[in-house]
Amino acid sequence: MIQTASQPLWQHTGLRQFIKFCLIGATSAIIDVGLFTVLTHLHLHPILARTLSVFVAVINGYTWNSLWTFRGMGKGKEHEKFMKFLAINVVGMGLNLGIMQGVFFLFTGHFLRTDEPDKLHMYSGLAVAIVLVSLWNFIANKKWTFAHPVQEAQ
């Protein structure tokens, strides 16, 4: 489908995909932050809690993005697309942990430790990480996991 400049903004496929991705991302973020909160209240180390909460959120994100946002898109078998999605999210998790630690360090002058962290600064780092990594995840998944297959010349 060729998109023209005269099309209303909401009819552009990329924008609709981004909105769907963000809605799914919001549910994944709720799952992520909720599980992270529960696990840290159970005194699990913030890095381990973050790793587990991100993994559960990734499963939610893949399921709904492949069923709704990017339905029928992407090359390869379902497990191959999941592995791409997971790989992007593993990189995203590394970015997420680094950003969360970096923001926490900027506010406090030290990294997260096993003792009781300052909750305001910990959650500030978490919020910044979620926003930046969400942008990374959308672009990387659109361009790699759910990219249109290349049409072969006939």
VMD Tcl script that draws the C-alpha trace (Angstrom):
set ca {
  {0.00 0.00 0.00}
  {1.35 3.39 -0.97}
  {0.80 6.12 1.58}
  {0.29 9.66 0.38}
  {0.74 12.96 2.12}
  {-3.01 13.56 1.86}
  {-3.80 10.58 4.13}
  {-4.91 11.48 7.63}
  {-2.19 10.83 10.20}
  {-4.11 8.01 11.93}
  {-4.25 6.02 8.68}
  {-0.47 5.59 8.48}
  {0.43 1.99 9.25}
  {3.57 2.90 11.19}
  {1.71 5.24 13.51}
  {-1.02 2.68 14.18}
  {1.66 0.08 14.91}
  {3.45 2.46 17.25}
  {0.23 3.20 19.15}
  {-0.55 -0.52 19.48}
  {3.05 -1.20 20.52}
  {2.79 1.51 23.18}
  {-0.51 0.15 24.51}
  {1.00 -3.32 24.80}
  {4.12 -1.74 26.24}
  {1.99 -0.05 28.89}
  {0.52 -3.39 29.95}
  {3.99 -4.90 29.93}
  {5.28 -1.96 32.00}
  {2.50 -2.47 34.55}
  {3.40 -6.15 34.77}
  {7.10 -5.26 34.92}
  {6.84 -2.57 37.60}
  {4.24 -4.50 39.59}
  {6.33 -7.65 39.70}
  {9.50 -5.61 40.37}
  {7.75 -3.93 43.30}
  {6.53 -7.21 44.76}
  {9.93 -8.86 44.40}
  {11.85 -5.94 45.95}
  {9.36 -5.83 48.83}
  {10.22 -9.51 49.33}
  {13.85 -8.29 49.66}
  {15.06 -9.74 46.38}
  {18.06 -7.77 45.10}
  {16.85 -5.02 42.69}
  {18.94 -6.36 39.79}
  {17.56 -9.91 40.12}
  {14.04 -8.55 40.64}
  {14.44 -6.40 37.53}
  {15.70 -9.34 35.48}
  {12.70 -11.49 36.41}
  {10.16 -8.70 35.95}
  {11.54 -7.81 32.52}
  {11.42 -11.45 31.38}
  {7.75 -11.82 32.32}
  {6.97 -8.50 30.59}
  {8.82 -9.69 27.44}
  {6.62 -12.78 27.19}
  {3.52 -10.58 27.48}
  {4.88 -8.14 24.88}
  {5.77 -10.81 22.33}
  {2.44 -12.56 22.64}
  {0.32 -9.46 22.10}
  {2.58 -7.78 19.52}
  {2.63 -10.88 17.32}
  {-1.16 -11.31 17.65}
  {-2.14 -7.65 17.23}
  {0.51 -5.04 16.38}
  {2.51 -6.99 13.79}
  {0.00 -9.76 12.99}
  {1.21 -11.85 10.05}
  {4.50 -9.98 9.76}
  {8.06 -11.15 10.09}
  {10.20 -13.81 8.46}
  {10.63 -17.33 9.70}
  {8.88 -19.62 12.08}
  {7.20 -18.46 15.26}
  {10.03 -19.67 17.49}
  {12.56 -17.83 15.31}
  {10.60 -14.58 15.66}
  {10.36 -15.13 19.41}
  {14.13 -15.60 19.59}
  {14.67 -12.33 17.70}
  {12.19 -10.57 19.99}
  {13.94 -12.08 23.02}
  {17.39 -11.08 21.70}
  {16.25 -7.48 21.23}
  {14.80 -7.50 24.71}
  {17.98 -9.00 26.21}
  {19.89 -6.07 24.74}
  {17.08 -3.85 26.01}
  {17.39 -5.38 29.48}
  {21.11 -4.60 29.50}
  {20.34 -1.04 28.45}
  {17.56 -0.94 31.04}
  {19.82 -2.06 33.89}
  {22.58 0.31 32.82}
  {20.23 3.27 32.51}
  {18.53 2.50 35.84}
  {21.92 2.21 37.58}
  {23.22 5.33 35.80}
  {20.24 7.50 36.79}
  {20.43 6.17 40.37}
  {24.15 7.02 40.41}
  {23.50 10.54 39.10}
  {21.02 11.18 41.93}
  {22.87 9.48 44.78}
  {26.56 9.22 43.86}
  {26.54 5.41 44.21}
  {25.09 2.38 42.46}
  {22.25 0.23 43.72}
  {23.39 -2.10 46.47}
  {21.83 -4.95 48.39}
  {20.94 -2.71 51.32}
  {17.70 -0.70 51.27}
  {17.95 1.63 48.22}
  {16.41 5.09 48.09}
  {13.00 4.29 46.56}
  {12.43 7.68 44.88}
  {15.72 7.53 43.02}
  {15.39 3.82 42.26}
  {11.97 4.37 40.65}
  {13.20 7.50 38.85}
  {15.89 5.39 37.22}
  {13.31 2.73 36.42}
  {11.01 5.28 34.71}
  {13.79 6.75 32.56}
  {14.94 3.26 31.59}
  {11.44 2.17 30.58}
  {10.93 5.18 28.28}
  {14.29 4.93 26.51}
  {14.27 1.16 26.14}
  {10.69 1.19 24.83}
  {11.85 3.33 21.89}
  {14.74 0.93 21.25}
  {12.43 -2.09 21.39}
  {9.87 -0.67 18.94}
  {12.40 0.35 16.32}
  {14.45 -2.85 16.58}
  {11.42 -5.15 16.48}
  {9.79 -3.31 13.59}
  {13.02 -3.42 11.56}
  {14.13 -6.97 12.44}
  {11.67 -9.27 14.23}
  {8.54 -8.21 12.35}
  {10.09 -6.81 9.17}
  {8.22 -7.51 5.96}
  {9.81 -10.41 4.09}
  {11.84 -9.30 1.08}
  {9.81 -9.94 -2.09}
  {11.76 -12.02 -4.58}
  {11.77 -10.81 -8.19}
  {9.77 -13.10 -10.49}
}
mol new
graphics top color blue
foreach p $ca { graphics top sphere $p radius 0.5 }
foreach p [lrange $ca 0 end-1] q [lrange $ca 1 end] { graphics top cylinder $p $q radius 0.2 }
display resetview
